């Protein structure tokens, strides 16, 4: 999306699934299941503002939390 395009209207469910609380729950579940540290990243994408990964980010994404 370019800066000039309006953001699409998002459903309340998408808002919950794309929110911080959900990202944290996913990170905790993945940490429990895998035993690996999980990073919660801010992506800058309004459709997916947070991303959970077990790999240290290589792209310019901001690390918000480490679930160890």
N, C-alpha and C positions, 0 to 999 in steps of 0.2 A: 504494500500500500504506500502510496506517496503521501507527502504531507498535506497536499491539497484535497485528498479524498476524505469524505466523512467516514467515520467508523460505522460499521453495520450495527444495528440494534441486536444486542445479545440477549438470549433468554436468561431468566433467573438461574436455571440449572447450569448453564455454561458458566455463569458468573461464580457459582459455588464451586464447580469443578476446576475452574481456572484460578481460584483464589489461593491465598497464602496458607490457610488452614488445611486445605486439601493437599497442597504440595508437602506440607510438613507431615501429615498422616502417611502419605505415600512414602516419604523418605524413611520414616520410622519402620513401616512395614517392610520395605526393601532391606533396611539394615538388619532387621530381625531375621529375615529369610536368608540373606546372603552372607551376613557377617562382615560385609564390607562397608566402609564409610560412605556416606551419601552426601553430596553437595546439593544445596538448593540455590539455583541461579536466577538472577533477574535477566530476562532475555531482551527486553525493550520492545517486544511484540505484544500489542494489546490483545490479540486473540489467544496468546499463550504467554502471559507475563512471567511465569515461573516454570523452571524446568528442574527435574531431579535427575542426577547422574552419579555414578560411582567413580567417574574419571575426573581428574582435575581439569577444569576448563582450559582449552587452548585459545578459544575465541575471546573477544573482549566482552565477556559477560561478567556481571558483578556477582560475587559469591555472597549470599545473604546469610547462609547457615551451613554448618557442617554437623551432620548427625553421625556421631562416632560411637 
